[in-house]
Amino acid sequence: MPLIKSLGGFAKRLDKNLSNDRIGYHVVRDHYGASARKLLPLPDLPEFGALANDALRTGRCLLYYDRLFTLYNALKNVKRRSREKVGIVEVGVFKGGTSYFLARAISELALEATLHACDTFKGHDKVDVRSDYDRHLPSWFADASADAVKQLLAPFPYANVHVGRVQETFDQLPKRIGLVHLDVDLYEPTLFCLRHFMPNMVPGGLIVVDDYGAKSCPGVVRAINDFLDEFERVNVVPLDTGQCVLVFG
């Protein structure tokens, strides 16, 4: 009899959970608690939703609404704080979907900026992969094309594509940076970018690092920790999207 009651209770809970499933919702981890029901429906936000939907329809964007929303708000902060023309830089472009989102957002926000999309377009370079810190392999993300990304960004005259390791193309980038989106997955290029972009960030500039919360990218966390040990005036804000934001000052 107790077993029957137990099974009956489980069935009721299962039925309740299934009845709460709706189109457009993924499974939400328990650590969100009841507050998950209060979260904004990001695809429905008038300005952001249209930009994100357009980027996702390209089929080239690996970021979803949550992480795109972080970048959108970072750009809005750059717009609010900027007193000069700035560079917006993405390192780790792959097929260009996020660069396309940034390019469109720059236009919609009327931000005085140039966009710079940086990638090898041949996957991780083997000299950047450290077996002691990184879990990715050199062959990963090799199915990319610089020409295809250039074509995708062609409608935006302020967009530029830089081909090669960022260590080799860094000197081509502007010296006044408002936002960096860093999505390189590995220790060496992450640390290089943090060290070299920091002196060029304008007041209020932000660096958003992807995969800070990803178990598959321990090198990213190690690089940020090493960077923080070197520069005390940098604050890191981890986000539950798996990103983190570096704030200077």
C-alpha positions, 0 to 999 in steps of 0.5 A: 500500500505505501508503495502504491501511494508513493507511485501515485505521488510520483505520477502526480508530480510528473504530470504537473511537470509535464503540464508546465512544459511550454514551447520555447522553454528548455529544462531549467536546473533546480538551482534557479528555484521558483524564480525561474518563472520570473525571468524575462522572455528574452526572445519577446523583448522588442529591440533585443529579440528581433536582433537575436532572432535574425542572428539565430536564423543565419544558422551560424551562431553558436550563442543562444538568447541568454549569452547574446543578451549579455553582449547586447547589454554590454554594447548598450553600456558602451553606447552610454559611456562612450565619448569617442569612436571605439572598436568592438572586437570579437576573438573566436568568430567561427562561422560569424553568427555572433559577429553578425549579431554585434554588427547589427546591434551596433547599427540599431544602437547607433553606436559610433564604432568599428567591428573587428572579427578575429579568427584563424578560420582553421580551428585551434592552432596546435601551438596554442593548445596546452595538454595540461590546461586545455581539453580542446583539440587542434582539429576543433572548429576547423570547418570555418571560412573567412570568405563566408564570414566576410560575405555575411558581414558585407552589409556592414561597412564598419565590419572588418575580418582579421584572419590568423592567430590573434597573437599575429593580427593584434597590431591590426586592431584599434587602440581604443576598445569599448568591448571585447568578446573573447571566445577562444576556449584555450589558455594561451590565447585567452591570457594573451588577449586579456594582457594586451587588450586591457591597456586599450580599453576605454573608460567603461570598457568591458571584456566578456569571456565565453566558457568561463563556466564551461567544464570543457574549457578549464584553460579559460578559468586558469587564464583569467585567474592568472590574469587577476593575479597580475592585475589587482584593479580588475574585477571579474563577474561570473554569470550563470550563462557560463560567461564572465565580465571583466570590469576595469577600474 
